[in-house]
């Protein structure tokens, strides 16, 4: 338990009781509110990069239909001459697609929020076992250092994800500007 707590770092008091039940084979759903409210940021923060990347990609894709409605309206409000406008049917279609995408995004967020603790358990337990095997024969300090280094949280990944989000937002907006301004 001490090894798992060292690996988790901050928040171990929250995770240890849940991991204990999971380790006994308990199948229960426990909501993880940070995972719900923070979405993909939570997974990057907890170093679950693959799940975070999948959720980030879904989030970016879900935002494109909204941008297809918002950017033309923005350009029109800026009174830029020659802006290609979408017809009412096209706008309505993009709004429907945007609503559907946001609904799917919300459902995915709910499912991942109720699965987040299980996902984290499935990451932590094998990682601690592997570190224990890799550190065999080394001093206890080295083992403890490996647990803290490979586990814990990553604030840097949050900064990187923010840059990725801003970059994708700028790219989507620039593409739409290019397509809509002749």
ROMIBA-339972 format. One line per 3 residues: their letters; for each residue x, y, z of C-alpha. Coordinates in steps of 0.001 Angstrom, whole numbers. Layout:
<sites>
a	X Y Z ~ ...
</sites>
This chain:
<sites>
xxx	0 0 0 ~ 2861 2375 817 ~ 4374 1770 -2625
xxx	1079 2558 -4324 ~ 669 5707 -2234 ~ 4183 6840 -3174
xxx	3484 6159 -6826 ~ 177 8050 -6795 ~ 1541 10994 -4843
xxx	-1073 13676 -4246 ~ -4547 12232 -3938 ~ -3478 8851 -2584
xxx	-5963 9163 308 ~ -8750 9274 -2290 ~ -7481 6406 -4453
xxx	-6237 3870 -1883 ~ -9676 2850 -499 ~ -11055 2517 -4029
xxx	-8039 514 -5171 ~ -8415 -1726 -2120 ~ -11984 -2605 -3148
xxx	-10957 -3091 -6782 ~ -8108 -5358 -5690 ~ -10646 -7568 -3912
xxx	-12545 -7945 -7175 ~ -15295 -5464 -6373 ~ -17124 -4212 -9427
xxx	-18549 -850 -8568 ~ -18951 2456 -10249 ~ -17493 5378 -8411
xxx	-17720 8826 -9921 ~ -14519 10745 -10273 ~ -15599 14377 -10306
xxx	-12234 15805 -11431 ~ -12372 13444 -14428 ~ -15875 14672 -15239
xxx	-15234 18373 -14840 ~ -11693 18446 -16217 ~ -12172 15815 -18922
xxx	-9018 15029 -20852 ~ -6973 17368 -18614 ~ -7487 14950 -15717
xxx	-6047 12050 -17707 ~ -2995 14008 -18798 ~ -2470 15241 -15235
xxx	-2566 11640 -13952 ~ -210 10517 -16770 ~ -2820 8431 -18582
xxx	-1714 9884 -21890 ~ -3453 7519 -24310 ~ -6907 8046 -22797
xxx	-6209 11774 -22541 ~ -5177 11929 -26205 ~ -8303 10063 -27333
xxx	-10552 12377 -25314 ~ -8673 15471 -26511 ~ -9090 14369 -30131
xxx	-12817 13730 -29626 ~ -13172 17140 -28009 ~ -11419 18895 -30884
xxx	-13481 17028 -33478 ~ -16681 17874 -31590 ~ -15795 21570 -31727
xxx	-15469 21741 -35522 ~ -19222 21851 -36309 ~ -19631 24676 -33775
xxx	-16796 26571 -35441 ~ -18507 26088 -38802 ~ -21449 28112 -37457
xxx	-19583 30579 -35231 ~ -16783 31729 -37558 ~ -19038 32843 -40457
xxx	-21261 34733 -37997 ~ -18172 36380 -36517 ~ -16918 37448 -39947
xxx	-20313 38878 -40875 ~ -20492 40816 -37604 ~ -17029 42229 -38367
xxx	-18488 43501 -41679 ~ -15700 42036 -43756 ~ -16625 42528 -47417
xxx	-17087 39474 -49627 ~ -17507 36908 -46862 ~ -19083 33726 -48133
xxx	-22126 33049 -46019 ~ -23836 29804 -45274 ~ -27490 29366 -46108
xxx	-30072 28854 -43396 ~ -30247 25137 -44231 ~ -26495 24731 -43929
xxx	-26384 26637 -40644 ~ -29229 24529 -39253 ~ -27426 21343 -40348
xxx	-24158 22401 -38689 ~ -26055 23376 -35537 ~ -27681 19923 -35448
xxx	-24328 18242 -35986 ~ -22792 20480 -33315 ~ -25550 19600 -30842
xxx	-25122 15894 -31580 ~ -21337 16144 -31211 ~ -21668 17956 -27883
xxx	-24189 15377 -26646 ~ -21867 12523 -27581 ~ -18992 14402 -25936
xxx	-21065 14737 -22725 ~ -21941 11020 -22739 ~ -18278 10103 -23246
xxx	-17367 12432 -20380 ~ -19941 10731 -18102 ~ -18718 7243 -19003
xxx	-15070 8155 -18535 ~ -15826 9920 -15241 ~ -17354 6701 -13894
xxx	-14470 4646 -15350 ~ -11604 6951 -14377 ~ -10791 5212 -11096
xxx	-10716 1814 -12836 ~ -8534 3214 -15627 ~ -6152 4640 -13051
xxx	-6107 1391 -11050 ~ -5250 -504 -14252 ~ -2357 1880 -14815
xxx	-993 2120 -11271 ~ -926 -1519 -10116 ~ 1031 -2942 -13097
xxx	3368 64 -13067 ~ 4215 -425 -9380 ~ 4844 -4148 -9981
xxx	7141 -3372 -12912 ~ 9075 -758 -10940 ~ 9440 -3234 -8069
xxx	10922 -5821 -10470 ~ 13163 -3278 -12191 ~ 14478 -1980 -8860
xxx	15297 -5423 -7461 ~ 18750 -5394 -5916 ~ 18888 -1596 -5774
xxx	18843 418 -2560 ~ 15370 1279 -1180 ~ 15955 4965 -1909
xxx	16337 4195 -5617 ~ 13084 2227 -5590 ~ 11271 5084 -3834
xxx	12719 7582 -6277 ~ 11527 5495 -9253 ~ 8023 5274 -7780
xxx	7823 9038 -7379 ~ 9432 9791 -10722 ~ 7338 7455 -12872
xxx	4139 7996 -10904 ~ 2645 11152 -9519 ~ 1171 13845 -11656
xxx	2279 15934 -14588 ~ 1602 19656 -14596 ~ 3811 20026 -17657
xxx	1441 17866 -19710 ~ -1386 20291 -18893 ~ 660 23169 -20297
xxx	1474 21136 -23415 ~ -2204 20241 -23897 ~ -3181 23906 -23562
xxx	-725 24781 -26333 ~ -2132 21958 -28467 ~ -5683 23245 -27880
xxx	-4747 26804 -28780 ~ -2893 25582 -31853 ~ -5811 23454 -33040
xxx	-8261 26267 -32389 ~ -6115 28685 -34376 ~ -5697 26170 -37196
xxx	-9435 25455 -37449 ~ -10249 29163 -37372 ~ -7588 30003 -39977
xxx	-8814 27273 -42314 ~ -12363 28565 -42009 ~ -11210 32163 -42579
xxx	-9329 31019 -45667 ~ -12368 29164 -47008 ~ -14869 31929 -46245
xx	-12947 35032 -47321 ~ -12332 34975 -51083
</sites>
